[in-house]
Amino acid sequence: MSSRRELFINHVAQTSELPLQLEVERAKGMYIYDTQGKAYLDLNSGISVSSLGHCHPAVVEAIKKQSETFMHTMVYGEHIQQPQLNFAQLLTSQLDPRLSKVYYLNGGSEAIELAIKLIRRHTGRYKIVACRNAYHGSTLGAESLRSDTEFTRAFLPGIPGIYHIDFNNPEELETIDCRTAGIILEPVQAESGIHPPVNDYLKMVRSRCDEVGALMVLDEIQTGFGRTGHLFGHHKYGVVPDIMLIGKAMGGGMPISGVVSSVEIFSSIIKNPALGHITTFGGHPVICAAAHASLEHILDTGLHTRVLEKEKLILELLKHPIIKEIRSSGLMMAVELTRRKYLKHVVSKAFELGALVDYFLFNARSFRLAPPLIINEEQIRKGCAILLEAMNYAENRYKKTNN
Ligand SMILES: Cc1ncc(COP(=O)(O)O)c(C=O)c1O
């Protein structure tokens, strides 16, 4: 009989030659357990997904209940389904009144695709501005927003009309002009290695958009649902986007995403042509029930309001000579090392010691810390102790090989 690893290599498509191959048996709370019974402290949340930890009872219960009531009935937002209403009502009650409607989809990239269509259709313009070193997803439209041509040229041609500017550089905001449909950016740029906005950058983007009639789209797919210490990143940085994109943590571990905007902007996909964007599974009732349970739990317990004190404790504990700096916004953190060579040793040693951290797409010196928001003080101390040990290892190894 083939081993699990063989089956995985032979029959599940991978995207790199060196997959991590953690054999997952089960996961609960802050921990993922492998088939040998080894526990891994999850300091990544599957990249900002499992904010309530794994298999949160409230989410599991909601899934059970809804799956016994009804699952899929009809696509394209034609049927009225209570779980969709519950989530949309709860979510929009937390937002500026202009963000009053949710279009449900299945994943972050899909939300980007709809945003691209909405801003083009609503403004009648096709130029789109995006930020260099941002990642918005792997579908063709979302990939076209990427700035690294080394990557995108492998999949050419992308969609036309994309212009890039540097995040946090107000001087480039003039690229947003009267021909621009909109700008798509994150409140905190994640994949470049966590760059929060500085000097009211997002407010400057907002006013430039207003000046030229372009729409501001905030991709809150990583920052949403409490990760930055506020329910949404735009709350923290004092702006209201025209369109907000959500995903990742939205479903409490289940796949769902959404585009949140105004009645007016969504009217552009209702007629001329009708069915301007459709989806078979977006807003699946079982997943909407999970999303509702997850958001309700965050709001009832004020989980997001305790994120900043957890961030502070991590910043206090993580002190090591090979750390150059730590950039963070709540529990979205990048630990930048003094040498590039340390990185893979820190990540793989932490794995061996039972803690999961990850790389960034566009930063070869930093590792990612994005633990579930439920992490407690003891787990923070344990996680940081493992990371410090992994950094000792990386430093000693480097010394040995360079003497
Ligand atoms: C900021 C951001 N936007 C969009 C996406 C794409 O989401 P998905 O992988 O669900 O398509 C990601 C995924 O990592 C992301 O980090």
The ligand as an SDF file (V2000), in Angstrom:
LIG
                    3D

 16 16  0  0  0  0  0  0  0  0999 V2000
   -4.2710   40.2920    0.6440 C   0  0  0  0  0  0  0  0  0  0  0  0
   -4.7540   39.0990   -0.1320 C   0  0  0  0  0  0  0  0  0  0  0  0
   -5.6630   39.2770   -1.1030 N   0  0  0  0  0  0  0  0  0  0  0  0
   -6.1400   38.2380   -1.8200 C   0  0  0  0  0  0  0  0  0  0  0  0
   -5.6920   36.9390   -1.5930 C   0  0  0  0  0  0  0  0  0  0  0  0
   -6.2210   35.8070   -2.4090 C   0  0  0  0  0  0  0  0  0  0  0  0
   -7.0560   35.0100   -1.6420 O   0  0  0  0  0  0  0  0  0  0  0  0
   -7.3580   33.4880   -2.0340 P   0  0  0  0  0  0  0  0  0  0  0  0
   -6.0940   32.7230   -1.8380 O   0  0  0  0  0  0  0  0  0  0  0  0
   -8.4460   33.0950   -1.0800 O   0  0  0  0  0  0  0  0  0  0  0  0
   -7.8310   33.4820   -3.4450 O   0  0  0  0  0  0  0  0  0  0  0  0
   -4.7340   36.7300   -0.5960 C   0  0  0  0  0  0  0  0  0  0  0  0
   -4.2230   35.3750   -0.3290 C   0  0  0  0  0  0  0  0  0  0  0  0
   -3.2230   35.1550    0.2940 O   0  0  0  0  0  0  0  0  0  0  0  0
   -4.2630   37.8310    0.1490 C   0  0  0  0  0  0  0  0  0  0  0  0
   -3.3330   37.6830    1.1100 O   0  0  0  0  0  0  0  0  0  0  0  0
  1  2  1  0
  2  3  1  0
  2 15  2  0
  3  4  2  0
  4  5  1  0
  5  6  1  0
  5 12  2  0
  6  7  1  0
  7  8  1  0
  8  9  2  0
  8 10  1  0
  8 11  1  0
 12 13  1  0
 12 15  1  0
 13 14  2  0
 15 16  1  0
M  END
$$$$
